[in-house]
Amino acid sequence: MIRVGQGYDVHRLETGETLWLGGILIPHHKGTVAHSDGDVLIHAICDALLGALGLGDIGTLFPDTSSQFKDIDSKILLKKTTERIKKEGFELVNIDATLCMQQPKVNPYIQEMKRVLAGVLEVDEGQISIKATTTEWLGFEGREEGVSALAVALLQNTKTRKLTGKKTLVIGASPKVERYSNKAMNLLKKYGHDVIGLAKHSGQTGDITIQTDFPQTNDIHTVTLYIGTEKQPEYYEPVLSLNPRRVIFNPGTENPGFKTILESAGIETVENCTLVMLQTGIF
């Protein structure tokens, strides 16, 4: 099951207050007026997460009438919200958020915001999108009277994954953590898949061994490709011999000729990003 929630929050700006956005302190002569630390971005994200599951809003769970939450770090509120989401049996797929304010320029701080929020949410930075915009001097944001934030969150039920325990072969595997094939292997492993990595050079990522020899097995469920079309012909016969249920062509590996061969053999083909498929629960 997939659930979507949206969040929106506003805080007034005044001289002499601190400006916390996305979990970091932004240097500016104005800051937010609030019961907590006034982190409008985190508050919008909390509302989006809670709204996805119909759990009310941040004001319901953390009322501004309670001294318990006076001047509280909003990252603590986000952590508590995340724990509530997990308790309900859901996990975050991705967040898309937008900050609206005239000054200061927020773009230089976005990457650090993503790093901090990813740590609190216990997800990859790539699952978080933060954008910043002005209102061209219009409205309360344009007059520098306040700041607003909007967020959309996508959640999925952790109990409804379709391929837990299935064996997946990753061709073009890499031990380098920044490579998409590496991220896919570790996410597959996290979700309970039996992962086999195949590459020209052996290696290790976590407890997954990357091998150089094609596996001798007949129970591969899915093959996911991370190699260019010029290298794929040498894998035509070996992949066919495995008779997998499907082959996934990740972006940049699309091969109409190979697709035709596979489909003629009754093997399903998919052109999609393995990471996206995993994160949205359609893998």
Contacts in CASP RR format, 6 or more apart in sequence:
PFRMAT RR
TARGET T0000
AUTHOR 0000-0000-0000
METHOD contacts of the structure
MODEL  1
MIRVGQGYDVHRLETGETLWLGGILIPHHKGTVAHSDGDVLIHAICDALL
GALGLGDIGTLFPDTSSQFKDIDSKILLKKTTERIKKEGFELVNIDATLC
MQQPKVNPYIQEMKRVLAGVLEVDEGQISIKATTTEWLGFEGREEGVSAL
AVALLQNTKTRKLTGKKTLVIGASPKVERYSNKAMNLLKKYGHDVIGLAK
HSGQTGDITIQTDFPQTNDIHTVTLYIGTEKQPEYYEPVLSLNPRRVIFN
PGTENPGFKTILESAGIETVENCTLVMLQTGIF
1 156 0 8 1.000
1 157 0 8 1.000
1 160 0 8 1.000
2 93 0 8 1.000
2 154 0 8 1.000
2 155 0 8 1.000
2 156 0 8 1.000
2 157 0 8 1.000
2 280 0 8 1.000
2 281 0 8 1.000
3 52 0 8 1.000
3 53 0 8 1.000
3 90 0 8 1.000
3 154 0 8 1.000
3 155 0 8 1.000
3 156 0 8 1.000
3 157 0 8 1.000
4 52 0 8 1.000
4 152 0 8 1.000
4 153 0 8 1.000
4 154 0 8 1.000
4 155 0 8 1.000
5 48 0 8 1.000
5 49 0 8 1.000
5 51 0 8 1.000
5 52 0 8 1.000
5 152 0 8 1.000
5 153 0 8 1.000
5 154 0 8 1.000
5 155 0 8 1.000
6 47 0 8 1.000
6 48 0 8 1.000
6 51 0 8 1.000
6 150 0 8 1.000
6 151 0 8 1.000
6 152 0 8 1.000
6 153 0 8 1.000
7 44 0 8 1.000
7 45 0 8 1.000
7 47 0 8 1.000
7 48 0 8 1.000
7 51 0 8 1.000
7 150 0 8 1.000
7 151 0 8 1.000
7 152 0 8 1.000
7 153 0 8 1.000
8 44 0 8 1.000
8 47 0 8 1.000
8 148 0 8 1.000
8 149 0 8 1.000
8 150 0 8 1.000
8 151 0 8 1.000
9 40 0 8 1.000
9 41 0 8 1.000
9 43 0 8 1.000
9 44 0 8 1.000
9 47 0 8 1.000
9 58 0 8 1.000
9 148 0 8 1.000
9 149 0 8 1.000
10 40 0 8 1.000
10 140 0 8 1.000
10 146 0 8 1.000
10 147 0 8 1.000
10 148 0 8 1.000
11 32 0 8 1.000
11 33 0 8 1.000
11 34 0 8 1.000
11 38 0 8 1.000
11 40 0 8 1.000
11 146 0 8 1.000
11 147 0 8 1.000
12 32 0 8 1.000
12 33 0 8 1.000
12 145 0 8 1.000
12 146 0 8 1.000
13 19 0 8 1.000
13 30 0 8 1.000
13 31 0 8 1.000
13 32 0 8 1.000
13 33 0 8 1.000
13 101 0 8 1.000
13 144 0 8 1.000
13 145 0 8 1.000
13 146 0 8 1.000
13 147 0 8 1.000
14 30 0 8 1.000
14 31 0 8 1.000
14 33 0 8 1.000
15 29 0 8 1.000
15 30 0 8 1.000
15 31 0 8 1.000
16 29 0 8 1.000
16 30 0 8 1.000
16 31 0 8 1.000
17 30 0 8 1.000
17 31 0 8 1.000
17 32 0 8 1.000
17 33 0 8 1.000
18 25 0 8 1.000
18 31 0 8 1.000
18 32 0 8 1.000
18 37 0 8 1.000
19 25 0 8 1.000
19 26 0 8 1.000
19 27 0 8 1.000
19 28 0 8 1.000
19 30 0 8 1.000
19 31 0 8 1.000
19 32 0 8 1.000
19 104 0 8 1.000
20 26 0 8 1.000
20 32 0 8 1.000
20 37 0 8 1.000
20 38 0 8 1.000
20 39 0 8 1.000
20 74 0 8 1.000
21 39 0 8 1.000
21 40 0 8 1.000
21 41 0 8 1.000
21 99 0 8 1.000
21 106 0 8 1.000
21 109 0 8 1.000
21 113 0 8 1.000
21 147 0 8 1.000
22 39 0 8 1.000
22 41 0 8 1.000
22 42 0 8 1.000
22 74 0 8 1.000
22 113 0 8 1.000
22 116 0 8 1.000
22 117 0 8 1.000
22 130 0 8 1.000
23 39 0 8 1.000
23 41 0 8 1.000
23 42 0 8 1.000
23 73 0 8 1.000
23 74 0 8 1.000
23 75 0 8 1.000
23 113 0 8 1.000
23 116 0 8 1.000
23 117 0 8 1.000
24 109 0 8 1.000
24 112 0 8 1.000
24 113 0 8 1.000
24 116 0 8 1.000
26 104 0 8 1.000
26 106 0 8 1.000
26 109 0 8 1.000
27 104 0 8 1.000
28 103 0 8 1.000
28 104 0 8 1.000
30 103 0 8 1.000
30 144 0 8 1.000
32 38 0 8 1.000
32 39 0 8 1.000
32 40 0 8 1.000
32 146 0 8 1.000
32 147 0 8 1.000
34 64 0 8 1.000
35 64 0 8 1.000
35 69 0 8 1.000
35 70 0 8 1.000
35 71 0 8 1.000
36 43 0 8 1.000
36 62 0 8 1.000
36 64 0 8 1.000
36 69 0 8 1.000
36 70 0 8 1.000
36 71 0 8 1.000
36 72 0 8 1.000
36 73 0 8 1.000
36 74 0 8 1.000
36 77 0 8 1.000
37 71 0 8 1.000
37 72 0 8 1.000
37 73 0 8 1.000
37 74 0 8 1.000
38 74 0 8 1.000
39 74 0 8 1.000
39 75 0 8 1.000
40 99 0 8 1.000
40 147 0 8 1.000
40 148 0 8 1.000
40 149 0 8 1.000
41 97 0 8 1.000
41 99 0 8 1.000
41 113 0 8 1.000
41 130 0 8 1.000
41 149 0 8 1.000
41 151 0 8 1.000
42 74 0 8 1.000
42 75 0 8 1.000
42 77 0 8 1.000
42 78 0 8 1.000
42 117 0 8 1.000
43 58 0 8 1.000
43 74 0 8 1.000
43 77 0 8 1.000
43 149 0 8 1.000
44 97 0 8 1.000
44 149 0 8 1.000
44 150 0 8 1.000
44 151 0 8 1.000
45 78 0 8 1.000
45 95 0 8 1.000
45 97 0 8 1.000
45 117 0 8 1.000
45 151 0 8 1.000
45 153 0 8 1.000
46 57 0 8 1.000
46 58 0 8 1.000
46 74 0 8 1.000
46 77 0 8 1.000
46 78 0 8 1.000
46 81 0 8 1.000
47 57 0 8 1.000
47 58 0 8 1.000
47 151 0 8 1.000
48 95 0 8 1.000
48 97 0 8 1.000
48 151 0 8 1.000
48 152 0 8 1.000
48 153 0 8 1.000
49 81 0 8 1.000
49 82 0 8 1.000
49 85 0 8 1.000
49 92 0 8 1.000
49 153 0 8 1.000
49 155 0 8 1.000
50 56 0 8 1.000
50 57 0 8 1.000
50 58 0 8 1.000
50 60 0 8 1.000
50 61 0 8 1.000
50 81 0 8 1.000
50 84 0 8 1.000
51 57 0 8 1.000
52 90 0 8 1.000
52 153 0 8 1.000
52 154 0 8 1.000
52 155 0 8 1.000
53 85 0 8 1.000
53 88 0 8 1.000
53 90 0 8 1.000
53 155 0 8 1.000
55 61 0 8 1.000
55 84 0 8 1.000
55 88 0 8 1.000
58 77 0 8 1.000
58 81 0 8 1.000
61 77 0 8 1.000
61 80 0 8 1.000
61 81 0 8 1.000
61 84 0 8 1.000
62 69 0 8 1.000
62 72 0 8 1.000
62 77 0 8 1.000
62 80 0 8 1.000
63 69 0 8 1.000
69 77 0 8 1.000
75 116 0 8 1.000
75 120 0 8 1.000
78 117 0 8 1.000
78 120 0 8 1.000
78 121 0 8 1.000
79 120 0 8 1.000
82 92 0 8 1.000
82 120 0 8 1.000
82 121 0 8 1.000
82 122 0 8 1.000
85 91 0 8 1.000
85 92 0 8 1.000
85 155 0 8 1.000
89 157 0 8 1.000
89 158 0 8 1.000
89 159 0 8 1.000
90 155 0 8 1.000
90 156 0 8 1.000
90 157 0 8 1.000
90 158 0 8 1.000
91 155 0 8 1.000
91 156 0 8 1.000
91 158 0 8 1.000
92 121 0 8 1.000
92 123 0 8 1.000
92 127 0 8 1.000
92 153 0 8 1.000
92 154 0 8 1.000
92 155 0 8 1.000
93 127 0 8 1.000
93 154 0 8 1.000
93 155 0 8 1.000
93 156 0 8 1.000
93 279 0 8 1.000
93 280 0 8 1.000
93 281 0 8 1.000
94 126 0 8 1.000
94 127 0 8 1.000
94 128 0 8 1.000
94 129 0 8 1.000
94 153 0 8 1.000
94 154 0 8 1.000
94 279 0 8 1.000
95 117 0 8 1.000
95 121 0 8 1.000
95 127 0 8 1.000
95 128 0 8 1.000
95 129 0 8 1.000
95 151 0 8 1.000
95 152 0 8 1.000
95 153 0 8 1.000
95 154 0 8 1.000
96 129 0 8 1.000
96 131 0 8 1.000
96 151 0 8 1.000
96 152 0 8 1.000
97 128 0 8 1.000
97 129 0 8 1.000
97 130 0 8 1.000
97 131 0 8 1.000
97 149 0 8 1.000
97 150 0 8 1.000
97 151 0 8 1.000
97 152 0 8 1.000
98 130 0 8 1.000
98 131 0 8 1.000
98 132 0 8 1.000
98 133 0 8 1.000
98 149 0 8 1.000
98 150 0 8 1.000
98 151 0 8 1.000
99 106 0 8 1.000
99 130 0 8 1.000
99 131 0 8 1.000
99 132 0 8 1.000
99 133 0 8 1.000
99 147 0 8 1.000
99 148 0 8 1.000
99 149 0 8 1.000
100 132 0 8 1.000
100 133 0 8 1.000
100 134 0 8 1.000
100 135 0 8 1.000
100 141 0 8 1.000
100 147 0 8 1.000
100 148 0 8 1.000
100 149 0 8 1.000
100 150 0 8 1.000
101 132 0 8 1.000
101 134 0 8 1.000
101 141 0 8 1.000
101 142 0 8 1.000
101 144 0 8 1.000
101 146 0 8 1.000
101 147 0 8 1.000
101 148 0 8 1.000
102 134 0 8 1.000
102 135 0 8 1.000
102 137 0 8 1.000
102 141 0 8 1.000
102 142 0 8 1.000
102 143 0 8 1.000
102 144 0 8 1.000
103 144 0 8 1.000
105 132 0 8 1.000
106 132 0 8 1.000
107 132 0 8 1.000
110 130 0 8 1.000
110 131 0 8 1.000
110 132 0 8 1.000
113 130 0 8 1.000
114 125 0 8 1.000
114 126 0 8 1.000
114 128 0 8 1.000
114 130 0 8 1.000
115 125 0 8 1.000
117 128 0 8 1.000
117 130 0 8 1.000
118 124 0 8 1.000
118 125 0 8 1.000
118 126 0 8 1.000
118 127 0 8 1.000
118 128 0 8 1.000
121 127 0 8 1.000
121 128 0 8 1.000
124 183 0 8 1.000
127 279 0 8 1.000
134 141 0 8 1.000
134 142 0 8 1.000
135 141 0 8 1.000
135 142 0 8 1.000
136 142 0 8 1.000
137 143 0 8 1.000
139 145 0 8 1.000
140 146 0 8 1.000
141 147 0 8 1.000
141 148 0 8 1.000
154 280 0 8 1.000
156 279 0 8 1.000
156 280 0 8 1.000
156 281 0 8 1.000
160 281 0 8 1.000
161 191 0 8 1.000
161 281 0 8 1.000
161 283 0 8 1.000
162 281 0 8 1.000
162 282 0 8 1.000
162 283 0 8 1.000
163 191 0 8 1.000
163 193 0 8 1.000
163 221 0 8 1.000
163 222 0 8 1.000
163 283 0 8 1.000
164 191 0 8 1.000
164 192 0 8 1.000
164 193 0 8 1.000
165 192 0 8 1.000
165 193 0 8 1.000
165 194 0 8 1.000
166 193 0 8 1.000
166 194 0 8 1.000
166 221 0 8 1.000
166 222 0 8 1.000
167 193 0 8 1.000
167 194 0 8 1.000
167 195 0 8 1.000
167 196 0 8 1.000
167 217 0 8 1.000
167 219 0 8 1.000
167 220 0 8 1.000
167 221 0 8 1.000
167 222 0 8 1.000
168 188 0 8 1.000
168 193 0 8 1.000
168 194 0 8 1.000
168 195 0 8 1.000
168 196 0 8 1.000
168 220 0 8 1.000
168 221 0 8 1.000
168 222 0 8 1.000
168 223 0 8 1.000
168 224 0 8 1.000
169 196 0 8 1.000
169 197 0 8 1.000
169 198 0 8 1.000
169 215 0 8 1.000
169 220 0 8 1.000
169 222 0 8 1.000
169 223 0 8 1.000
169 224 0 8 1.000
169 242 0 8 1.000
169 244 0 8 1.000
170 181 0 8 1.000
170 184 0 8 1.000
170 185 0 8 1.000
170 188 0 8 1.000
170 195 0 8 1.000
170 196 0 8 1.000
170 197 0 8 1.000
170 198 0 8 1.000
170 224 0 8 1.000
170 226 0 8 1.000
171 197 0 8 1.000
171 198 0 8 1.000
171 199 0 8 1.000
171 223 0 8 1.000
171 224 0 8 1.000
171 225 0 8 1.000
171 226 0 8 1.000
171 227 0 8 1.000
171 235 0 8 1.000
171 239 0 8 1.000
172 181 0 8 1.000
172 197 0 8 1.000
172 198 0 8 1.000
172 199 0 8 1.000
172 225 0 8 1.000
172 226 0 8 1.000
172 227 0 8 1.000
173 181 0 8 1.000
173 182 0 8 1.000
173 185 0 8 1.000
173 197 0 8 1.000
173 198 0 8 1.000
173 199 0 8 1.000
173 205 0 8 1.000
173 210 0 8 1.000
173 226 0 8 1.000
174 181 0 8 1.000
174 182 0 8 1.000
174 199 0 8 1.000
174 205 0 8 1.000
174 210 0 8 1.000
174 226 0 8 1.000
175 182 0 8 1.000
175 203 0 8 1.000
175 204 0 8 1.000
175 205 0 8 1.000
175 210 0 8 1.000
176 182 0 8 1.000
177 183 0 8 1.000
177 205 0 8 1.000
179 226 0 8 1.000
180 226 0 8 1.000
180 250 0 8 1.000
180 273 0 8 1.000
180 274 0 8 1.000
180 275 0 8 1.000
181 226 0 8 1.000
182 205 0 8 1.000
183 275 0 8 1.000
184 224 0 8 1.000
184 226 0 8 1.000
184 274 0 8 1.000
184 275 0 8 1.000
184 278 0 8 1.000
185 195 0 8 1.000
185 197 0 8 1.000
185 205 0 8 1.000
185 208 0 8 1.000
186 205 0 8 1.000
186 206 0 8 1.000
186 208 0 8 1.000
187 275 0 8 1.000
187 278 0 8 1.000
187 279 0 8 1.000
188 195 0 8 1.000
188 274 0 8 1.000
188 278 0 8 1.000
189 195 0 8 1.000
189 206 0 8 1.000
189 207 0 8 1.000
189 208 0 8 1.000
191 278 0 8 1.000
195 208 0 8 1.000
196 211 0 8 1.000
196 215 0 8 1.000
196 220 0 8 1.000
197 208 0 8 1.000
197 209 0 8 1.000
197 210 0 8 1.000
197 211 0 8 1.000
198 210 0 8 1.000
198 211 0 8 1.000
198 212 0 8 1.000
198 214 0 8 1.000
198 215 0 8 1.000
199 210 0 8 1.000
199 211 0 8 1.000
199 212 0 8 1.000
200 212 0 8 1.000
201 210 0 8 1.000
201 212 0 8 1.000
202 209 0 8 1.000
202 210 0 8 1.000
202 211 0 8 1.000
202 212 0 8 1.000
203 209 0 8 1.000
203 210 0 8 1.000
204 210 0 8 1.000
214 238 0 8 1.000
215 242 0 8 1.000
217 242 0 8 1.000
218 242 0 8 1.000
218 243 0 8 1.000
220 242 0 8 1.000
220 243 0 8 1.000
220 244 0 8 1.000
221 244 0 8 1.000
221 245 0 8 1.000
221 246 0 8 1.000
222 244 0 8 1.000
222 245 0 8 1.000
222 246 0 8 1.000
222 247 0 8 1.000
222 248 0 8 1.000
222 283 0 8 1.000
223 239 0 8 1.000
223 242 0 8 1.000
223 244 0 8 1.000
223 246 0 8 1.000
223 247 0 8 1.000
223 248 0 8 1.000
224 247 0 8 1.000
224 248 0 8 1.000
224 250 0 8 1.000
224 274 0 8 1.000
225 232 0 8 1.000
225 247 0 8 1.000
225 248 0 8 1.000
225 249 0 8 1.000
225 250 0 8 1.000
225 253 0 8 1.000
226 250 0 8 1.000
226 253 0 8 1.000
227 235 0 8 1.000
227 253 0 8 1.000
228 252 0 8 1.000
228 253 0 8 1.000
228 255 0 8 1.000
229 253 0 8 1.000
229 254 0 8 1.000
229 255 0 8 1.000
229 258 0 8 1.000
232 253 0 8 1.000
232 255 0 8 1.000
232 258 0 8 1.000
233 258 0 8 1.000
236 258 0 8 1.000
236 261 0 8 1.000
239 247 0 8 1.000
239 262 0 8 1.000
240 261 0 8 1.000
240 262 0 8 1.000
240 265 0 8 1.000
240 267 0 8 1.000
243 265 0 8 1.000
243 267 0 8 1.000
244 267 0 8 1.000
245 267 0 8 1.000
245 268 0 8 1.000
246 267 0 8 1.000
246 268 0 8 1.000
246 269 0 8 1.000
246 270 0 8 1.000
247 258 0 8 1.000
247 262 0 8 1.000
247 267 0 8 1.000
247 268 0 8 1.000
247 269 0 8 1.000
247 270 0 8 1.000
248 269 0 8 1.000
248 270 0 8 1.000
248 271 0 8 1.000
248 272 0 8 1.000
248 274 0 8 1.000
248 277 0 8 1.000
249 255 0 8 1.000
249 258 0 8 1.000
249 259 0 8 1.000
249 269 0 8 1.000
249 270 0 8 1.000
249 271 0 8 1.000
249 272 0 8 1.000
250 272 0 8 1.000
250 273 0 8 1.000
250 274 0 8 1.000
251 271 0 8 1.000
251 273 0 8 1.000
254 271 0 8 1.000
259 269 0 8 1.000
262 269 0 8 1.000
263 269 0 8 1.000
270 277 0 8 1.000
274 283 0 8 1.000
277 283 0 8 1.000
END
